[in-house]
């Protein structure tokens, strides 16, 4: 599976956000964009983002656990989650352990 190296398409952005389960508000904040820019981009308006903004959106989605991959001999470009469902469940369980965060009394 080769890495996807061309600019993010509207379809991949929409699929990546849906797959990660992140809201438009959260991904736009992480990318330094407005929610309206992200929504317009996802609905097919490629011109709404500059090349730099496209990269910002891609990096934000990758931070939320999305992996983009390019064409290869097995199929076309696509998107997937960084971790399997089992690994994601384990990570969520680990994050919930230990109780509330407080100052250490050492």
Order of alpha helices (4+ residues) and beta strands (2+ residues): alpha-alpha-alpha-alpha-beta-beta-alpha
